[in-house]
């Protein structure tokens, strides 16, 4: 399909066609390490961190890349010193935090710490509001190089909005941390306080916060806390944070060195099966997410350590291209995701949300691997990243796999030599508020619609990077078109015969803010009432106008 559409191979690097080597990134790959919160919450002390670091250095976790030891809430006393400096709890940390920083550094780790943007932490300890300069200098003097800034207890000054208040505080922290002799990695929790779990239905502020956090920090937590060890509902919690992470792939794609953070790996949670634990790890790696373990690390089981140190999956997570896997299809049972890797390989991840084992076959066209690669030479090397075994398939074979209940399969696809052209961005176009999918229609004059995602070919779109044309997998001859209605931003959207790359009514541009714009008709693509698709005046983070797109679409 689309064999005659050839594009430059350099497109595979579209999202990172910057002089990355010339940029001094604090976190060029997602952070990896340990944090106490999800497993121990406020039951933290010096021994917990020293024994964890000792075990990680001997068990292969440090060698695998887990080189950060991060303290979360409740490490401090409930009052500041006479100089307004924070102070560690001497009962919990008898040797002091500077001593702990030196201890873990000798083993090869970095030490990170927690504070809060408000006047109190979530656990009721002193927050940093009004003391930002003092606290930053204090942390630096202790040997800290990573700060997680939570967002509890933030008062809103008169005349300001909640979102504006958070932006002001987090931008101030960015300015302070950037000016330190040794700048700190900045982990921002601001978006989590605007997420739907807070009872919010209008997601505009959530989107607005996600627009500015990449400017200020290296990673941002966008959802509720992952479920802690003392609570049930762990799998549902993983799925919620995974789903939310999918909404924001565009920010990671457009901002090299910034990472969407779906929160901790809850490796030893009592409620999870081994397949569910491995699924969380595989999904986090596929999305290029931070890998921060929150577990009783010295007592992890052999099989848990084995998957945490899987070299092939960690290589995907730490891939220098920094892309996030996005949805090719989703039907309620199966999620299929893909992304490009820095060497030209294609990642394929398959999640079975179902309650029983199942088998799925995936057409290679759905992965953006096109039919001009067909024939004698069209052999794709498929490596199973769980087993390490490789096999060869053709476009006729596709990818077939059996996945256990709540399990995740991951494959690395190497293209044959004849396929010297890259894939096109291919997958779902979905509304990030309703999670309905843009659905094509064969009738050339019948408008397209938004419907519940069902995994059909009519919902799998390919975006031609040369002309910005969108077409579905079930009909490669027709493209998405917008036509103006009354001469304003209003217009209709439907499928019609694909024309040349210069035809503006078929040209689409995907902004990092999630808007999908047309080259001919003013306004933004909009999901209207009843799933109707129209062009209407662009708003600021309007629910009906923010979309998820296939990996590699930003900026086209």
Secondary structure by P-SEA (a helix, b strand, c coil): cccccccccccccccccccccccccccccccccccccccccccccaaaaaaaaaaaaccccccccccbbbbcccccccccccccccccccccccccaaaaaaaaaaabbbbbbbbbccccccccccccccaaaaaaaaaaaacccbbbbbbccccccccccaaaaaaaaaaaaaaaaaacccccbbbbccccccccccccccaaaaaaaaacccccccbbbcccccccccccaaaaaaaaaaaaaaacaaaaaacccccccccccccccccccaaaaaaaaaaaaaaccccccccccccccaaaaaaaaaaaaaaaaacccbbbbbbccccccbbbbbbbccccbbbbbbbccccccbbbbbbcccccccccccccccbbbbbcccccbbbbbcccccccccccccbbbbbbbbbccccccccccccccccccccccccccccccbbbbbcccccccccbbbbccccccccccccccbbbbbbbccccccbbbbbcccccccccccbbbbcccbbbbbccccccccccccbbbbbccccccccccccccccccccc
